[in-house]
Amino acid sequence: MLGGFFNRWYYGNEHRPDLKEEDIPKGGAARFFDVLRNHFWKLVQLNLLLVVFSIPVVTIGPALAGFNYVLRNYSLGRPVWVWSDFKDGALKNLKESFAVSLINAAVGLVLYVNFKFYSSVPLATIGVVARYLVLMIAFVFVLMNVYIFPLLVTYELRIRDVYKNAFIFTVIKLPHNIGIVLLCIAIAIVSMLLAYLPFFLISLSLMGLLVNVYCRSVFYQYIDKKVEQMKKEQDVDKDGAQR
């Protein structure tokens, strides 16, 4: 009995028929709830992996890369093997994800130091304006982090291009970004109210899945769709040249 339970926990339910491609929701809330319903225990495993391997600054970058790589695959409807995909995502993006973790830590430290400094400025007006400016930059940077790791594990981009694209998406999708961040905050607050237990078991995976399903629709609209169109145009040009 217990053996069957743990097999389902690790491998999934063997009695559930495989979905056909046309039956897989393409994105949005339907895709989120489809993954949540069919892969709940794997999301728990993924959550535990992130908690165990997230040593601040040292391994948190690669751990987040592996975490987002798994969730990116779920958002695309691809087969997932949690541990091996987590490991592959972390190793493939090892240097880049470590660099991102250092950059994020450095930016967070600089913003904190500046906020504390301007809080002690004697001239009230200058101090207030500077503090609001720092808070606004911090707010934009938090929104950028919705895209940074999904971009990193999906496309071969230089670090500066990851941040540039994350900033562009933050600006053009600002209301949606704020909504996603507020939903993540709501999940975090519920976790706190329940003595942090969901945080260690499922909350991180829920927030990550929410972010990756959302990012998939944005990437398709602004990147993948244009790449597909360019490929079609190139194929047409090649056919024309051959004739």
Residue pairs with C-beta under 8 A, 6 or more apart in sequence:
7 14
8 14
8 41
9 41
9 45
10 41
10 45
12 38
12 39
12 41
12 42
16 38
19 38
21 77
24 31
24 34
24 77
25 31
25 34
27 75
27 213
27 216
27 217
27 220
28 213
28 217
31 75
31 77
31 213
31 216
32 209
32 210
32 213
35 43
35 74
35 75
35 209
35 213
36 43
36 206
36 209
39 74
39 80
40 202
42 80
42 82
43 202
43 205
43 206
43 209
44 201
44 202
44 205
45 82
45 83
46 67
46 70
46 71
46 82
46 86
46 205
46 208
47 200
47 201
47 202
47 203
47 204
47 205
48 200
48 201
49 63
49 66
49 67
49 82
49 83
49 86
50 63
50 64
50 67
50 204
50 205
50 208
51 200
51 204
53 59
53 62
53 63
53 66
53 90
54 60
54 63
54 64
57 101
57 102
57 105
60 101
61 97
61 98
61 99
61 100
61 101
61 102
62 90
62 91
62 93
62 94
62 97
62 98
63 90
64 97
64 101
64 149
65 89
65 90
65 92
65 93
65 94
65 96
65 97
65 149
65 152
65 153
66 85
66 86
66 87
66 88
66 89
66 90
67 86
67 89
67 149
67 204
67 208
68 89
68 149
68 150
68 152
68 153
68 208
68 212
69 85
69 86
69 88
69 89
69 90
69 92
69 93
69 153
70 80
70 82
70 85
70 86
70 89
71 205
71 208
71 209
71 211
71 212
72 150
72 153
72 154
72 212
72 216
73 79
73 80
73 85
74 80
74 209
74 212
75 209
75 212
75 213
75 215
75 216
76 216
89 153
90 97
92 153
93 152
93 153
96 152
96 159
96 162
97 149
97 152
99 159
100 148
100 149
100 152
100 159
100 162
103 159
103 163
104 145
104 148
107 141
111 134
111 137
111 138
111 141
114 130
114 134
115 131
115 134
115 135
115 138
118 126
118 127
118 130
118 131
118 134
119 127
119 131
120 127
121 127
121 130
140 167
140 170
142 181
143 170
143 174
143 177
143 178
143 181
144 163
144 166
144 167
144 170
145 166
146 166
146 169
146 170
146 177
146 180
146 181
146 211
146 214
146 215
147 165
147 166
147 169
147 170
147 215
147 218
148 162
148 163
148 166
150 211
150 212
150 215
150 216
150 219
151 157
151 162
151 165
151 166
151 215
151 219
152 162
154 219
155 223
157 165
169 177
169 218
169 222
170 177
172 222
173 218
176 214
176 218
180 210
180 211
180 214
183 210
184 207
184 210
184 211
187 203
187 206
187 207
187 210
188 199
188 203
188 207
190 198
190 203
191 197
191 198
191 199
191 203
192 199
